[in-house]
Amino acid sequence: MVNSDLIKFVEKAPDTVLTLVSGEKVIVLESADAILEKIVAFRRKIMPGLLPEASDEAVTEAASADGEAAPPAQHAKES
């Protein structure tokens, strides 16, 4: 397992490559989208109520916006 707080980049190449904050690179079997989904699910589990629920489409769009997986942006609640 990799601590998601240590992931700096998730790169899509023929293989999925995690670049950690230390500079170490780790090749994983999961897709970049699957990595993002696992990170979001984990953070929702440990910090309930802090991350808004998003559709799978929104998570995928956030990941594919720049080709890298990143946590979704915080959204303000509508009044």
Secondary structure as UniProt FT lines:
FT   HELIX           4..6
FT   STRAND          7..12
FT   STRAND          16..20
FT   TURN            21..22
FT   STRAND          25..28
FT   HELIX           32..46
FT   TURN            48..50
FT   HELIX           56..64
//
